[in-house]
Amino acid sequence: MAKLFSRRTFLALSTTLSASAVLMGSWRGTATVAAEAPSYGAQVGDVTPTRAVVWARGQSDGRLVVDYSTSPRFERVQTRRGPLVNAATDYTGSLDLAGLQPGTEYYYQVRFVPTGKPVLPPARPRATGRFRTAPRAENAAPLRFVWVADMCGQGWGRNPELEIATVDGRTVKGGYVIFDVIRPLKPDFAIFCGDMVYSDNACPPTQEIPAVVGGGTWINDPPKDFVAVSLEEFRENWKYNLGDEKFRAFLAQTPIYVQWDDHEVTNNWYPGEVLTAEPYNGIGADALAERSRQAFFEYNPIRGERIYRAYGWGKLMEMFLLDERSFRGGNDRNTQPELLAMLGPEQLQWLKERLKASRSTWKVIATHDPLSIVTGGEGDYDAWSQNNSQVLGREQELADLLKFIKDEDIRNVVWITADVHFPAAIHYDPARAVYQDFNPFWEFVIGPIHAGAFGPSSDFPLDGSFGPRYEFNIFPAEANLPPPNNQYFGAIDIDARGALTARIYKITGEVVYEKTLSPV
């Protein structure tokens, strides 16, 4: 594999890390112990009222240690020992902090203590980041979250020349600029809806910008000149994105909940598939996915070993994060009348039980594949639908779920998604549908945040099985336009009265769509 970073980039990164490293001095006469700072910042994820997973990557063998406090001046510091990190985990580690106070702001520092050295209280702690725990289940505290997807795709990587002027007059330049636009919104958390790395896309040093958006040359600095096959290459995709300072700054103050989709492995993959094209040459998708999954868990703050999971945020909202990759049936069978799995029996039953048990006002289902927007084509229909108004393949599983939601009188269900590289708001109504045994609902679609912009083919309108209708969409002038053209993220606010407002933002911070729903 070619080197990921140039010598110039490596030296600059080393200088930055050395300057930010924290040296642990004496503590009431205790011997000095040097500690390493994390090499890619820190992340917090899967936050609950009393717990939070803290992630970081070291630079050598050592123990992950987290110091945290409710004071930004680090008064009353608590210190927790985490796991040992080494080459086997690519020096990554996560620590699940427990015993936290609900609805409370925390400030934290991550450090790595050399193997065999004592873990001392911090002499001069400096905040690596901050996060807020979720409120108590009975607390109707207002909340805001964002959802993002589709990052570093189609060869559009970290361009230091990329520049946008935001709606408040600021100019943001270089790298993943959208995160500097999202940060001022101060979301309580973010949902990463998959395709947060493109393991199957190289980022060459340069590529041409289409004439329709002005032409010129896109610069990837550093480039990423490989498609991931080995475990190390999958890891390098995550490190490539974490090398961006705007992304790290966002992660330092925003808890995340992470899903995966196809590009964490390769385009439109499914279990049992054999990948014949270069550079795979007969590798089974299952073997490739196993390597990708290991890197995914190594580089994200996830609790447990399951990608599908649910988390509540006070009385007002519970989110359900789906895994629509690990258990699906083959894309080549999605046009058949027989039932085809998308979630699989175990995950589907789990989702039904969690939805029924939820006492939250709103139930937000994060589906990284859209419900009625057709993706793929003949022999490779990748999402739920397949451009046929009959209920076929995976749609039978969806019909079963929608009927369950109606029969159990589960109210205020909203779906959020991404994947298709354009924004949209879609309303579903049984009065327009072929299959009619469900209640009306909304699906809000965003993306990409830093990848090629696409629109649906004119040959593939919305699949009519469940009565979808666009209330809003924006399609690019042509396929694969680079950032900052047609880049979008989503945000949902729920106020203390329970009203939910979904907004879709352009990369400039401009709101291009807004919808307020009242609970029933």
C-alpha positions as CSV (number, residue, x, y, z in Angstrom):
1,M,0.0,0.0,0.0
2,A,1.3,3.5,-0.9
3,K,2.0,5.9,2.0
4,L,-1.1,7.7,3.1
5,F,0.7,11.0,4.1
6,S,3.4,12.9,2.4
7,R,6.6,13.6,4.4
8,R,5.6,17.3,4.6
9,T,2.1,16.4,5.9
10,F,3.6,13.9,8.4
11,L,6.1,16.5,9.8
12,A,3.3,19.1,10.1
13,L,1.1,16.6,11.9
14,S,3.9,15.6,14.2
15,T,4.6,19.2,15.2
16,T,0.9,19.7,16.0
17,L,0.7,16.7,18.1
18,S,3.9,17.5,20.0
19,A,2.6,21.0,20.7
20,S,-0.7,19.7,22.1
21,A,0.8,16.8,24.1
22,V,0.1,17.2,27.9
23,L,2.9,16.3,30.3
24,M,1.7,15.1,33.7
25,G,3.8,16.8,36.4
26,S,3.9,16.1,40.1
27,W,0.8,15.7,42.2
28,R,1.4,16.5,45.9
29,G,4.9,15.2,45.8
30,T,4.3,12.2,43.6
31,A,6.9,11.3,41.0
32,T,6.4,12.8,37.5
33,V,5.0,10.5,34.8
34,A,4.9,11.6,31.2
35,A,1.7,10.9,29.3
36,E,0.9,11.0,25.6
37,A,-1.9,13.0,24.2
38,P,-4.3,11.3,21.8
39,S,-3.1,11.3,18.2
40,Y,-6.5,12.1,16.6
41,G,-8.3,14.0,19.3
42,A,-11.1,12.3,21.2
43,Q,-14.8,11.3,20.7
44,V,-17.7,10.6,22.9
45,G,-20.6,8.4,21.9
46,D,-23.7,6.4,22.9
47,V,-24.5,8.8,25.7
48,T,-27.2,7.9,28.2
49,P,-28.4,9.8,31.3
50,T,-25.6,8.2,33.4
51,R,-23.0,6.9,30.9
52,A,-20.9,7.9,28.0
53,V,-18.3,6.0,25.8
54,V,-15.0,8.0,25.4
55,W,-12.7,7.1,22.5
56,A,-9.2,8.0,21.7
57,R,-6.1,6.7,19.8
58,G,-2.6,6.6,21.4
59,Q,0.8,6.7,19.7
60,S,2.4,3.7,21.4
61,D,1.6,1.0,23.9
62,G,-0.1,2.4,27.0
63,R,-3.2,2.7,29.0
64,L,-6.1,5.0,28.1
65,V,-7.0,7.3,31.0
66,V,-9.9,9.8,31.2
67,D,-10.0,12.7,33.6
68,Y,-13.3,14.5,33.8
69,S,-15.2,17.2,35.7
70,T,-18.4,19.2,35.7
71,S,-16.2,22.3,35.9
72,P,-14.6,23.8,32.8
73,R,-11.7,24.7,35.1
74,F,-11.4,21.1,36.1
75,E,-12.3,21.4,39.7
76,R,-13.2,18.2,41.5
77,V,-11.5,16.0,38.8
78,Q,-12.3,12.3,38.6
79,T,-9.9,9.9,36.9
80,R,-10.8,6.6,35.4
81,R,-8.5,3.9,34.0
82,G,-9.4,2.5,30.6
83,P,-8.0,-0.4,28.6
84,L,-4.5,-1.0,27.4
85,V,-3.9,-0.1,23.8
86,N,-1.3,-1.6,21.5
87,A,-0.8,-2.6,17.9
88,A,-3.5,-5.3,18.1
89,T,-6.2,-2.5,18.4
90,D,-4.2,0.0,16.2
91,Y,-3.6,1.9,19.5
92,T,-7.3,2.7,19.8
93,G,-9.4,2.3,23.0
94,S,-12.7,3.2,24.5
95,L,-13.8,3.7,28.1
96,D,-17.5,3.5,29.1
97,L,-17.8,6.1,31.9
98,A,-20.6,5.2,34.4
99,G,-22.1,6.9,37.3
100,L,-22.6,10.3,35.5
101,Q,-25.3,12.8,36.4
102,P,-28.3,13.1,34.0
103,G,-28.6,16.3,31.9
104,T,-25.1,17.5,33.0
105,E,-22.3,19.2,31.1
106,Y,-18.9,17.4,31.4
107,Y,-15.4,18.4,30.5
108,Y,-12.8,15.7,29.9
109,Q,-9.2,15.1,29.1
110,V,-7.8,11.9,27.5
111,R,-4.3,10.8,28.0
112,F,-2.2,7.6,27.6
113,V,0.0,6.4,30.4
114,P,2.9,4.2,29.4
115,T,2.5,0.5,30.1
116,G,3.7,-0.4,33.6
117,K,3.5,3.2,34.9
118,P,1.2,4.3,37.7
119,V,-2.0,6.2,36.8
120,L,-1.7,9.4,38.8
121,P,-4.3,12.2,39.2
122,P,-3.7,14.9,36.5
123,A,-1.4,17.7,37.6
124,R,-2.6,20.3,35.0
125,P,-5.6,18.9,33.2
126,R,-6.7,20.6,30.0
127,A,-10.0,19.8,28.5
128,T,-9.9,17.6,25.4
129,G,-13.6,18.1,24.9
130,R,-17.0,18.4,26.4
131,F,-20.4,16.5,26.3
132,R,-23.8,16.7,27.9
133,T,-25.5,13.6,29.3
134,A,-29.0,12.8,28.3
135,P,-31.8,14.0,30.6
136,R,-33.7,11.7,32.8
137,A,-36.4,9.6,31.1
138,E,-39.2,11.7,32.7
139,N,-37.6,15.0,31.8
140,A,-39.2,16.9,28.9
141,A,-36.1,19.0,28.2
142,P,-36.0,20.6,24.7
143,L,-33.4,19.0,22.4
144,R,-31.6,19.5,19.1
145,F,-29.7,16.9,17.1
146,V,-28.2,16.8,13.6
147,W,-27.7,13.9,11.3
148,V,-25.0,13.6,8.6
149,A,-23.8,11.1,6.1
150,D,-21.8,10.6,2.9
151,M,-18.3,11.9,3.6
152,C,-15.2,11.7,1.4
153,G,-16.9,10.0,-1.5
154,Q,-16.2,9.8,-5.2
155,G,-12.6,11.0,-4.7
156,W,-13.6,14.4,-3.2
157,G,-11.3,14.3,-0.2
158,R,-9.6,16.9,2.1
159,N,-9.0,19.9,-0.2
160,P,-7.2,22.8,1.6
161,E,-8.4,25.2,-1.0
162,L,-12.1,24.5,-0.5
163,E,-13.8,27.7,0.6
164,I,-17.4,28.8,1.4
165,A,-19.0,32.0,2.7
166,T,-21.7,31.2,5.3
167,V,-24.9,33.1,5.8
168,D,-23.6,35.0,8.7
169,G,-20.7,36.4,6.7
170,R,-18.0,34.1,7.9
171,T,-15.6,32.5,5.5
172,V,-14.7,28.9,6.1
173,K,-11.8,27.4,4.2
174,G,-10.0,24.0,3.9
175,G,-11.0,20.4,4.7
176,Y,-14.4,19.3,5.8
177,V,-15.8,22.8,6.0
178,I,-19.4,21.7,6.8
179,F,-18.4,20.8,10.4
180,D,-17.5,24.5,11.1
181,V,-21.0,25.3,9.9
182,I,-22.7,22.8,12.1
183,R,-20.8,23.5,15.3
184,P,-22.4,26.9,16.0
185,L,-25.8,25.2,16.1
186,K,-24.6,23.5,19.3
187,P,-26.5,20.2,18.8
188,D,-26.9,17.9,21.8
189,F,-25.7,15.1,19.7
190,A,-25.2,13.9,16.1
191,I,-26.3,10.7,14.3
192,F,-23.8,9.5,11.7
193,C,-26.1,7.7,9.2
194,G,-23.4,5.7,7.4
195,D,-21.0,6.1,4.5
196,M,-18.8,8.2,6.9
197,V,-15.8,6.7,5.1
198,Y,-15.5,5.5,1.5
199,S,-13.3,2.5,1.8
200,D,-13.9,1.7,-1.8
201,N,-13.0,5.1,-3.2
202,A,-9.5,6.4,-3.6
203,C,-8.8,10.2,-3.4
204,P,-6.2,10.9,-6.1
205,P,-3.9,13.9,-5.8
206,T,-6.0,15.9,-8.2
207,Q,-9.2,15.5,-10.2
208,E,-11.2,17.7,-12.6
209,I,-14.1,19.8,-11.4
210,P,-17.1,19.7,-13.8
211,A,-17.5,22.7,-16.0
212,V,-21.1,23.2,-14.9
213,V,-19.8,24.4,-11.5
214,G,-16.9,26.5,-12.9
215,G,-14.3,23.8,-13.8
216,G,-10.8,23.8,-12.4
217,T,-8.7,21.3,-10.5
218,W,-9.6,19.7,-7.1
219,I,-6.7,19.1,-4.8
220,N,-6.6,16.3,-2.3
221,D,-4.0,17.0,0.3
222,P,-3.2,14.5,1.5
223,P,-4.4,12.0,-1.2
224,K,-5.7,8.6,-0.3
225,D,-4.4,6.4,-3.2
226,F,-5.9,3.0,-2.4
227,V,-9.1,1.0,-2.2
228,A,-9.4,-0.9,1.1
229,V,-8.9,-4.6,1.1
230,S,-6.7,-5.3,4.2
231,L,-7.6,-4.5,7.8
232,E,-4.9,-1.8,7.9
233,E,-6.3,-0.1,4.8
234,F,-9.8,0.0,6.4
235,R,-8.2,1.6,9.5
236,E,-6.4,4.1,7.3
237,N,-9.8,5.4,5.9
238,W,-10.9,6.3,9.4
239,K,-7.6,8.0,10.2
240,Y,-7.7,9.9,6.9
241,N,-11.0,11.6,8.0
242,L,-9.8,12.1,11.6
243,G,-6.8,14.0,10.2
244,D,-9.1,16.9,9.5
245,E,-9.0,19.5,12.2
246,K,-12.6,20.8,11.6
247,F,-13.9,17.2,12.0
248,R,-11.9,16.7,15.2
249,A,-13.2,20.1,16.6
250,F,-16.7,19.0,16.0
251,L,-16.2,15.6,17.7
252,A,-14.6,17.3,20.7
253,Q,-17.9,19.0,21.6
254,T,-20.6,16.8,20.0
255,P,-21.5,13.3,21.2
256,I,-22.2,10.9,18.3
257,Y,-24.3,7.8,17.6
258,V,-22.8,5.9,14.6
259,Q,-24.3,3.6,12.0
260,W,-22.6,2.0,8.9
261,D,-23.8,1.6,5.3
262,D,-22.2,0.1,2.2
263,H,-19.2,2.3,1.7
264,E,-17.7,1.4,5.0
265,V,-17.0,-1.9,3.1
266,T,-17.7,-1.5,-0.6
267,N,-20.6,-0.2,-2.8
268,N,-23.9,-2.1,-2.4
269,W,-22.4,-5.1,-0.7
270,Y,-24.5,-7.8,0.9
271,P,-23.7,-11.0,2.9
272,G,-22.7,-13.9,0.7
273,E,-21.7,-11.8,-2.3
274,V,-18.5,-12.6,-4.1
275,L,-16.6,-9.5,-5.3
276,T,-15.0,-10.1,-8.7
277,A,-13.9,-6.7,-9.8
278,E,-10.5,-5.1,-9.1
279,P,-9.0,-4.9,-6.6
280,Y,-11.1,-7.6,-4.9
281,N,-10.6,-10.4,-7.4
282,G,-12.9,-13.0,-5.8
283,I,-12.8,-12.0,-2.2
284,G,-16.1,-12.7,-0.4
285,A,-18.0,-9.7,0.9
286,D,-18.2,-11.4,4.3
287,A,-14.4,-11.5,4.7
288,L,-14.1,-7.9,3.6
289,A,-17.0,-6.9,5.9
290,E,-15.3,-8.6,8.9
291,R,-12.2,-6.5,8.4
292,S,-14.3,-3.4,8.0
293,R,-16.4,-4.1,11.0
294,Q,-13.3,-4.5,13.2
295,A,-12.0,-1.1,12.1
296,F,-15.5,0.4,12.5
297,F,-15.6,-0.6,16.2
298,E,-11.9,0.3,16.7
299,Y,-12.5,3.9,15.5
300,N,-15.9,4.8,16.9
301,P,-17.2,5.2,20.4
302,I,-19.8,2.4,20.4
303,R,-21.1,0.5,23.4
304,G,-21.3,-3.2,23.0
305,E,-20.9,-5.3,19.9
306,R,-24.1,-4.5,18.0
307,I,-24.5,-1.8,15.4
308,Y,-28.3,-1.7,15.8
309,R,-29.3,-0.2,19.1
310,A,-31.7,2.4,20.7
311,Y,-31.1,5.4,23.0
312,G,-33.5,7.8,24.6
313,W,-33.1,11.5,25.2
314,G,-35.5,12.4,28.0
315,K,-39.2,12.1,27.7
316,L,-39.4,13.7,24.2
317,M,-37.4,11.4,22.0
318,E,-36.0,7.9,21.5
319,M,-33.8,7.0,18.5
320,F,-33.6,3.6,16.9
321,L,-30.3,3.1,14.9
322,L,-30.7,0.3,12.4
323,D,-28.1,-2.0,10.8
324,E,-29.4,-2.7,7.2
325,R,-26.1,-4.3,6.0
326,S,-25.3,-7.2,8.2
327,F,-28.5,-9.2,7.9
328,R,-29.9,-8.4,4.5
329,G,-30.6,-10.8,1.7
330,G,-29.0,-10.5,-1.7
331,N,-29.7,-7.3,-3.8
332,D,-30.3,-9.6,-6.8
333,R,-33.4,-11.0,-5.1
334,N,-35.1,-7.8,-4.2
335,T,-37.6,-8.0,-7.1
336,Q,-39.0,-11.4,-6.1
337,P,-42.4,-11.9,-4.4
338,E,-40.8,-13.9,-1.6
339,L,-39.9,-12.2,1.7
340,L,-36.3,-10.9,1.6
341,A,-34.6,-9.7,4.7
342,M,-33.3,-6.2,5.3
343,L,-33.2,-6.1,9.1
344,G,-33.5,-9.9,9.6
345,P,-35.9,-11.6,12.0
346,E,-33.9,-10.9,15.2
347,Q,-33.4,-7.2,14.5
348,L,-37.0,-6.7,13.3
349,Q,-38.4,-8.3,16.4
350,W,-36.1,-6.2,18.6
351,L,-37.3,-3.0,16.8
352,K,-40.9,-3.9,17.3
353,E,-40.4,-4.6,21.0
354,R,-38.5,-1.4,21.5
355,L,-41.0,0.7,19.6
356,K,-43.9,-0.8,21.6
357,A,-42.1,-0.3,24.9
358,S,-41.1,3.3,24.2
359,R,-42.7,6.0,26.3
360,S,-41.1,8.8,24.5
361,T,-43.2,11.3,22.6
362,W,-41.3,10.9,19.4
363,K,-39.7,7.7,17.9
364,V,-37.0,8.6,15.4
365,I,-35.9,5.7,13.2
366,A,-32.5,6.2,11.6
367,T,-32.5,4.1,8.4
368,H,-29.4,4.6,6.4
369,D,-31.1,3.2,3.3
370,P,-34.2,5.2,2.0
371,L,-37.6,3.6,2.0
372,S,-39.0,4.5,-1.5
373,I,-36.2,6.2,-3.3
374,V,-34.9,3.6,-5.7
375,T,-31.1,2.9,-5.5
376,G,-29.1,0.6,-7.7
377,G,-30.7,-1.0,-10.7
378,E,-31.8,-4.3,-12.3
379,G,-30.1,-7.1,-10.4
380,D,-28.7,-4.8,-7.7
381,Y,-31.6,-2.9,-6.0
382,D,-29.8,-1.9,-2.9
383,A,-32.4,-0.1,-0.7
384,W,-35.9,-1.2,0.4
385,S,-37.7,-0.6,-2.9
386,Q,-37.2,-1.6,-6.6
387,N,-39.3,0.7,-8.8
388,N,-42.4,-1.6,-8.7
389,S,-45.6,-0.6,-7.0
390,Q,-46.1,-4.2,-5.9
391,V,-44.8,-5.1,-2.4
392,L,-41.8,-7.2,-3.3
393,G,-38.6,-8.5,-1.6
394,R,-37.5,-6.3,1.3
395,E,-40.7,-4.2,1.1
396,Q,-42.6,-7.1,2.7
397,E,-40.5,-6.7,5.8
398,L,-41.2,-3.0,5.8
399,A,-45.0,-3.6,5.3
400,D,-44.9,-5.9,8.3
401,L,-43.2,-3.3,10.4
402,L,-45.6,-0.5,9.3
403,K,-48.6,-2.7,10.0
404,F,-47.3,-3.5,13.5
405,I,-46.8,0.3,14.2
406,K,-50.5,0.9,13.2
407,D,-51.9,-2.2,15.1
408,E,-50.1,-1.3,18.3
409,D,-51.1,2.4,18.0
410,I,-47.4,3.5,18.2
411,R,-47.6,7.2,17.5
412,N,-45.3,9.9,16.3
413,V,-42.8,7.8,14.3
414,V,-40.4,9.8,12.0
415,W,-37.8,8.3,9.7
416,I,-34.5,10.0,8.9
417,T,-32.1,8.8,6.2
418,A,-29.3,9.6,3.7
419,D,-27.4,7.6,1.2
420,V,-28.8,9.1,-2.1
421,H,-26.7,12.3,-2.1
422,F,-29.6,14.7,-2.4
423,P,-32.0,16.2,0.2
424,A,-35.7,15.5,0.3
425,A,-38.8,15.4,2.4
426,I,-41.2,12.6,1.6
427,H,-44.7,12.1,3.0
428,Y,-46.3,8.6,3.0
429,D,-50.1,8.2,2.9
430,P,-52.1,4.9,2.6
431,A,-54.6,6.8,0.5
432,R,-52.0,7.0,-2.3
433,A,-50.5,3.5,-1.7
434,V,-50.8,0.0,-3.1
435,Y,-50.2,-1.4,0.4
436,Q,-52.6,0.5,2.7
437,D,-52.4,-1.1,6.2
438,F,-50.3,1.6,7.9
439,N,-50.6,5.2,9.3
440,P,-49.2,8.2,7.4
441,F,-45.6,9.2,8.3
442,W,-42.7,11.4,7.2
443,E,-39.2,10.5,5.9
444,F,-36.5,13.2,5.9
445,V,-33.5,12.7,3.6
446,I,-30.1,14.5,3.7
447,G,-26.7,14.4,2.2
448,P,-24.1,14.4,1.1
449,I,-22.0,16.4,3.6
450,H,-18.7,16.0,1.6
451,A,-19.0,13.8,-1.5
452,G,-20.3,13.8,-5.0
453,A,-23.9,15.2,-5.3
454,F,-26.3,13.0,-7.3
455,G,-30.0,12.9,-8.1
456,P,-32.4,10.0,-8.9
457,S,-32.4,8.7,-12.5
458,S,-35.4,9.8,-14.5
459,D,-36.1,6.1,-15.0
460,F,-36.6,5.7,-11.3
461,P,-39.4,7.8,-9.7
462,L,-40.4,7.1,-6.2
463,D,-41.5,3.5,-5.7
464,G,-45.3,3.7,-5.1
465,S,-45.8,0.8,-2.8
466,F,-46.4,2.9,0.3
467,G,-47.8,6.1,-1.3
468,P,-44.8,8.4,-1.1
469,R,-44.9,11.9,-2.4
470,Y,-42.1,14.5,-2.4
471,E,-42.9,17.7,-0.6
472,F,-39.3,18.9,-1.1
473,N,-36.2,17.9,-3.0
474,I,-33.1,19.5,-4.6
475,F,-31.4,17.6,-7.4
476,P,-28.0,18.7,-8.8
477,A,-27.6,20.0,-12.3
478,E,-25.6,16.9,-13.2
479,A,-24.1,13.8,-11.4
480,N,-21.1,13.9,-9.1
481,L,-20.7,17.6,-8.4
482,P,-18.0,18.2,-5.8
483,P,-18.3,20.1,-2.5
484,P,-19.5,22.8,-1.8
485,N,-22.1,22.3,-4.5
486,N,-25.3,20.6,-3.2
487,Q,-24.0,19.5,0.2
488,Y,-26.7,19.2,3.0
489,F,-27.2,18.1,6.6
490,G,-30.3,17.8,8.7
491,A,-31.4,19.0,12.2
492,I,-34.3,18.2,14.4
493,D,-35.5,20.4,17.3
494,I,-38.1,19.2,19.8
495,D,-39.4,21.9,22.1
496,A,-40.7,21.5,25.6
497,R,-44.3,21.2,24.4
498,G,-43.3,18.3,22.1
499,A,-43.5,20.0,18.7
500,L,-40.9,18.5,16.3
501,T,-39.3,20.7,13.7
502,A,-37.1,19.1,11.0
503,R,-34.8,21.4,9.0
504,I,-32.5,20.7,6.1
505,Y,-29.5,22.9,5.9
506,K,-27.3,23.8,3.0
507,I,-23.5,23.8,3.6
508,T,-23.7,27.6,3.9
509,G,-25.9,27.3,6.9
510,E,-29.0,28.4,5.0
511,V,-32.2,26.5,5.8
512,V,-33.6,25.2,2.6
513,Y,-36.5,23.2,4.1
514,E,-38.5,23.3,7.4
515,K,-41.4,21.2,8.6
516,T,-43.0,21.3,12.1
517,L,-45.0,18.4,13.3
518,S,-47.2,18.3,16.4
519,P,-47.4,15.1,18.5
520,V,-50.7,13.1,18.5
